[in-house]
């Protein structure tokens, strides 16, 4: 099950993360898996930078 996801600003890349911290970077238009990452912890949020070059991921306990 997908817990959180982000689509790059130009719409070419999709970054999905499940509830166990397994992430997939996918070419959205070609529907091809580009990379797999295991964060080994629950990921709270994910977001692409405005230019689409970087991905920010937050983990850990929430202070809110």
VEXBA-756282 format. One record per residue (C-alpha): x, y, z; chain; residue in one letter; residue number from 1. Coordinates in steps of 0.25 Angstrom, whole numbers, m for minus. Each point is the difference from the previous one (the first is absolute). Layout:
BEGIN
site px=X&py=Y&pz=Z&cadena=A&residuo=A&num=NUM
...
//
This chain:
BEGIN
site px=0&py=0&pz=0&cadena=A&residuo=X&num=1
site px=5&py=14&pz=m4&cadena=A&residuo=X&num=2
site px=1&py=9&pz=13&cadena=A&residuo=X&num=3
site px=5&py=13&pz=m7&cadena=A&residuo=X&num=4
site px=5&py=4&pz=m14&cadena=A&residuo=X&num=5
site px=5&py=12&pz=m8&cadena=A&residuo=X&num=6
site px=0&py=3&pz=m14&cadena=A&residuo=X&num=7
site px=11&py=9&pz=m6&cadena=A&residuo=X&num=8
site px=m4&py=14&pz=m5&cadena=A&residuo=X&num=9
site px=2&py=m4&pz=m14&cadena=A&residuo=X&num=10
site px=m9&py=m13&pz=2&cadena=A&residuo=X&num=11
site px=11&py=m10&pz=m5&cadena=A&residuo=X&num=12
site px=4&py=m6&pz=13&cadena=A&residuo=X&num=13
site px=m9&py=m7&pz=11&cadena=A&residuo=X&num=14
site px=6&py=m3&pz=14&cadena=A&residuo=X&num=15
site px=m8&py=m9&pz=8&cadena=A&residuo=X&num=16
site px=2&py=m5&pz=14&cadena=A&residuo=X&num=17
site px=m8&py=m11&pz=7&cadena=A&residuo=X&num=18
site px=m3&py=m1&pz=15&cadena=A&residuo=X&num=19
site px=13&py=m8&pz=3&cadena=A&residuo=X&num=20
site px=9&py=10&pz=m6&cadena=A&residuo=X&num=21
site px=3&py=m7&pz=m14&cadena=A&residuo=X&num=22
site px=1&py=11&pz=m11&cadena=A&residuo=X&num=23
site px=m1&py=m1&pz=m15&cadena=A&residuo=X&num=24
site px=4&py=10&pz=m10&cadena=A&residuo=X&num=25
site px=m8&py=m2&pz=m12&cadena=A&residuo=X&num=26
site px=1&py=6&pz=m14&cadena=A&residuo=X&num=27
site px=m15&py=5&pz=m1&cadena=A&residuo=X&num=28
site px=m2&py=0&pz=m15&cadena=A&residuo=X&num=29
site px=8&py=m12&pz=m3&cadena=A&residuo=X&num=30
site px=m5&py=m8&pz=12&cadena=A&residuo=X&num=31
site px=14&py=m5&pz=3&cadena=A&residuo=X&num=32
site px=6&py=m2&pz=14&cadena=A&residuo=X&num=33
site px=13&py=8&pz=1&cadena=A&residuo=X&num=34
site px=4&py=m2&pz=14&cadena=A&residuo=X&num=35
site px=m4&py=m7&pz=13&cadena=A&residuo=X&num=36
site px=4&py=5&pz=14&cadena=A&residuo=X&num=37
site px=m3&py=m6&pz=14&cadena=A&residuo=X&num=38
site px=0&py=11&pz=11&cadena=A&residuo=X&num=39
site px=m2&py=m10&pz=11&cadena=A&residuo=X&num=40
site px=m10&py=9&pz=7&cadena=A&residuo=X&num=41
site px=m13&py=6&pz=m3&cadena=A&residuo=X&num=42
site px=1&py=12&pz=m9&cadena=A&residuo=X&num=43
site px=m9&py=12&pz=4&cadena=A&residuo=X&num=44
site px=1&py=9&pz=m12&cadena=A&residuo=X&num=45
site px=7&py=1&pz=m14&cadena=A&residuo=X&num=46
site px=1&py=11&pz=m10&cadena=A&residuo=X&num=47
site px=8&py=4&pz=m12&cadena=A&residuo=X&num=48
site px=8&py=13&pz=m1&cadena=A&residuo=X&num=49
site px=m6&py=11&pz=m9&cadena=A&residuo=X&num=50
site px=10&py=m3&pz=m11&cadena=A&residuo=X&num=51
site px=m3&py=m16&pz=2&cadena=A&residuo=X&num=52
site px=15&py=m3&pz=2&cadena=A&residuo=X&num=53
site px=m1&py=m4&pz=15&cadena=A&residuo=X&num=54
site px=m10&py=m7&pz=9&cadena=A&residuo=X&num=55
site px=m2&py=3&pz=14&cadena=A&residuo=X&num=56
site px=m5&py=m11&pz=10&cadena=A&residuo=X&num=57
site px=m3&py=1&pz=15&cadena=A&residuo=X&num=58
site px=0&py=m11&pz=10&cadena=A&residuo=X&num=59
site px=m1&py=m1&pz=15&cadena=A&residuo=X&num=60
site px=m10&py=4&pz=10&cadena=A&residuo=X&num=61
site px=m9&py=12&pz=m2&cadena=A&residuo=X&num=62
site px=1&py=12&pz=9&cadena=A&residuo=X&num=63
site px=m14&py=4&pz=m3&cadena=A&residuo=X&num=64
//
